[in-house]
Amino acid sequence: MAGQPAAPTTAHPHSNTNEAWHFFGYIFPYILLIGGYMVPSLQYRVHDVIPTEHHEMFFIAIIVEIVLIVIWIIIDFVTITSEKTTGSQLQWNAAISSTSNNIFVLLLGFMIGMGQLGWWLVVPVIGQIVDDYIISNRAIVNALQKPFGLGRVGN
């Protein structure tokens, strides 16, 4: 009716889909790392000469990893820049992304030191580093657009 006030909504400020995408963004680099480790053509070390008969599968595996990383970064970008993303989610994303970045770089350094750096590790590490820088920047911009408190001027 026209004279009655609208019923209050009890909807959560962000959707379950948004939370699911955040969780997926947290675990995806580890899935990619494990998946790449399980692909035989990515087992070659960076300094190895890849046999001619494995070139095709090697390059297909690298291209698939790169495409998956680009899709992951786009999804992460859309999720981070969403209005539905809360300040708490931005903080968690920054903390988890930076921690994952540090873990990956430490693993990269360890594998280089051991002379065992494989392609299964190189592409996910580069993807994680790129994601960390892009998404951290977008998270800061998104956080700056959110109100900080009741006393904020202009709201």
C-alpha positions as CSV (number, residue, x, y, z in Angstrom):
1,M,0.0,0.0,0.0
2,A,1.1,3.6,-0.6
3,G,0.7,4.8,3.0
4,Q,2.7,2.0,4.7
5,P,6.4,2.0,5.2
6,A,8.5,-0.5,3.4
7,A,9.4,-3.6,5.3
8,P,13.0,-3.6,6.6
9,T,15.3,-5.9,4.8
10,T,17.5,-8.3,6.7
11,A,19.8,-9.0,3.7
12,H,23.5,-9.4,4.4
13,P,25.5,-6.4,3.1
14,H,27.5,-8.7,0.8
15,S,26.3,-11.7,-1.1
16,N,27.4,-15.3,-0.6
17,T,28.6,-15.2,-4.2
18,N,31.0,-12.4,-3.4
19,E,32.3,-14.3,-0.4
20,A,32.7,-17.4,-2.5
21,W,34.8,-15.5,-5.1
22,H,37.0,-14.1,-2.3
23,F,37.6,-17.6,-1.0
24,F,38.3,-18.9,-4.5
25,G,40.8,-16.0,-5.0
26,Y,42.6,-17.0,-1.9
27,I,43.1,-20.7,-2.8
28,F,43.4,-20.4,-6.6
29,P,47.2,-19.8,-6.7
30,Y,47.7,-22.9,-4.6
31,I,45.4,-25.0,-6.8
32,L,47.3,-23.7,-9.9
33,L,50.7,-24.5,-8.2
34,I,49.6,-28.1,-7.3
35,G,47.9,-28.6,-10.7
36,G,51.0,-27.4,-12.5
37,Y,53.2,-29.7,-10.5
38,M,51.1,-32.7,-11.6
39,V,51.4,-31.9,-15.3
40,P,54.4,-33.9,-16.6
41,S,55.3,-31.4,-19.3
42,L,55.8,-28.7,-16.6
43,Q,58.2,-30.9,-14.6
44,Y,61.1,-29.7,-16.7
45,R,63.5,-27.4,-14.9
46,V,64.0,-23.9,-16.3
47,H,67.6,-24.6,-17.4
48,D,66.7,-28.0,-19.0
49,V,66.4,-28.4,-22.7
50,I,62.9,-29.5,-23.4
51,P,62.8,-32.5,-25.8
52,T,61.3,-31.7,-29.2
53,E,58.5,-34.3,-28.8
54,H,57.3,-32.5,-25.6
55,H,57.4,-28.9,-27.0
56,E,53.7,-28.9,-28.0
57,M,52.4,-30.1,-24.6
58,F,54.8,-27.8,-22.8
59,F,53.6,-24.7,-24.6
60,I,49.9,-25.8,-24.3
61,A,50.4,-26.2,-20.5
62,I,52.1,-22.8,-20.2
63,I,49.3,-21.1,-22.2
64,V,46.6,-22.8,-20.2
65,E,48.2,-21.6,-17.0
66,I,48.5,-18.1,-18.3
67,V,44.9,-18.0,-19.4
68,L,43.8,-19.3,-16.0
69,I,45.8,-16.6,-14.3
70,V,44.3,-13.9,-16.4
71,I,40.8,-15.1,-15.7
72,W,41.7,-15.3,-11.9
73,I,43.1,-11.8,-11.9
74,I,40.0,-10.4,-13.7
75,I,37.6,-12.2,-11.3
76,D,39.7,-10.9,-8.4
77,F,39.7,-7.4,-9.8
78,V,35.9,-7.4,-10.2
79,T,35.4,-8.8,-6.7
80,I,37.8,-6.3,-5.1
81,T,36.3,-3.3,-6.9
82,S,32.7,-4.3,-6.1
83,E,30.6,-2.1,-3.9
84,K,29.5,-5.2,-2.0
85,T,33.1,-5.9,-0.9
86,T,33.4,-4.8,2.8
87,G,36.4,-3.2,4.4
88,S,37.0,-6.4,6.3
89,Q,37.2,-8.4,3.1
90,L,39.6,-5.9,1.6
91,Q,41.9,-6.3,4.7
92,W,41.7,-10.1,4.5
93,N,42.4,-10.1,0.8
94,A,45.5,-7.9,1.3
95,A,46.8,-10.0,4.2
96,I,46.3,-13.3,2.4
97,S,47.5,-12.1,-0.9
98,S,50.7,-10.7,0.6
99,T,51.3,-13.8,2.7
100,S,50.8,-16.0,-0.4
101,N,53.2,-13.8,-2.3
102,N,55.8,-14.2,0.4
103,I,55.3,-18.0,0.5
104,F,55.6,-18.3,-3.3
105,V,58.7,-16.1,-3.5
106,L,60.4,-18.1,-0.6
107,L,59.6,-21.3,-2.4
108,L,61.0,-19.8,-5.6
109,G,64.2,-18.8,-3.9
110,F,64.5,-22.2,-2.3
111,M,64.0,-24.0,-5.6
112,I,66.5,-21.7,-7.3
113,G,69.0,-22.4,-4.5
114,M,68.5,-26.2,-5.0
115,G,68.9,-25.9,-8.7
116,Q,65.4,-27.5,-9.1
117,L,63.3,-24.5,-10.4
118,G,60.6,-26.1,-12.5
119,W,58.1,-24.5,-14.9
120,W,55.3,-25.7,-12.6
121,L,56.4,-23.0,-10.2
122,V,57.5,-20.1,-12.4
123,V,54.2,-19.2,-14.0
124,P,52.1,-19.3,-10.8
125,V,54.7,-17.2,-8.9
126,I,54.6,-14.6,-11.7
127,G,50.8,-14.7,-11.6
128,Q,50.7,-14.3,-7.8
129,I,53.1,-11.3,-7.9
130,V,51.1,-9.6,-10.6
131,D,47.8,-10.3,-8.7
132,D,49.3,-9.0,-5.5
133,Y,50.3,-5.7,-7.0
134,I,47.2,-5.1,-9.1
135,I,44.7,-6.2,-6.4
136,S,46.5,-4.4,-3.6
137,N,46.3,-1.2,-5.5
138,R,42.6,-1.7,-6.3
139,A,41.8,-2.6,-2.7
140,I,43.4,0.6,-1.5
141,V,41.3,2.6,-3.9
142,N,38.1,0.8,-3.0
143,A,38.8,1.2,0.7
144,L,39.3,4.9,0.3
145,Q,35.9,5.2,-1.2
146,K,34.2,3.6,1.8
147,P,33.0,5.8,4.7
148,F,35.4,5.7,7.7
149,G,33.1,6.7,10.5
150,L,30.1,8.8,11.5
151,G,32.1,12.0,11.7
152,R,33.3,12.0,8.2
153,V,32.7,15.3,6.4
154,G,30.6,15.2,3.3
155,N,28.4,12.2,4.1
